[in-house]
């Protein structure tokens, strides 16, 4: 199957998942093709013709924003998602779960299907999260599984109530980055994977729109291979300010390259075979206060590098 990033969008009933998704599709993905898989179509405005010929997909339509939307059940998940990817060749897959679903089994299914899990995004209703946590265990599971918590409907609570919600979310999931929002109007660059090329382009700019939120990015490049064990240890020790890191790196003693993804403290590595045996390692780091962290991160990466001229044959 072709390598493609997958984001899982979850959140309890009425939290605003579909509103956030609609905003992202309308404003945030710059016309790139996106496959949107939903358990229930919801209220996303759907235009265009139904795409025929996909026996494993109950409904697939083309949205006016250039997105592909479909609905499939769990039993047919693996076959259907493979056909969706091979047929539509999306830049990104977003799976919106039902409001009563635990995202962890879905994350497992994504990985089991040979896809890269980019991130789990949980939308939280700031006005009702306390009641939901008291009444439904799955509301807690959705929060605990998240890489990003979108605290929605902040206009419906006062400052003290919002601060209490933030404290409770931090206790339930200290790893996740939190983003307050009203009606899902949120910049999607950090939340959803839009590819290393997008972040690389942003990193080249002396200033960009992410800086308004204190979010910056930089690119690391090295012609030297890295020691795998040291690099994986480095990923576990990245500062909390790093929200995302992703790229392709070359490990010493390995014929295949490694595609890595880091999201709010969680990382995974998959293997890909490139045409060229060598080639430089490239990675993009995105986070808050990154200028103050860059020297530390680059020093950590340098410590993982192998000097091939002095290498004795072991990584």
Secondary structure, 3 states (H helix, E strand, C coil): CCCCEEEEEEECCCCCHHHHHHHHHHHCCCCCCEEEEECCCCCCCCCCCECCCCCCCCEEEECCCCEEEEECCHHHHHHHHHHHHHHHCCCEEEEECCCCCCHHHHHHHHHHCCCEEEEEEEEEECCCHHHHHHHCHHHHHHHHCCCEEEEECHHHCCHHHHHHHHHHHHHHCCCCEEEECCCCCCCCCCCCCCCHHHHHHHHHCCCCHHHHHCEEEEEEEECCCECHHHHHHHHHCCCCCEEEEEEEECECCCCCEEEEEEECCEEEEEEECCCCCCCCEEEEEEEECHHHHHHHHHHHHHHHECCCCCCCCCC
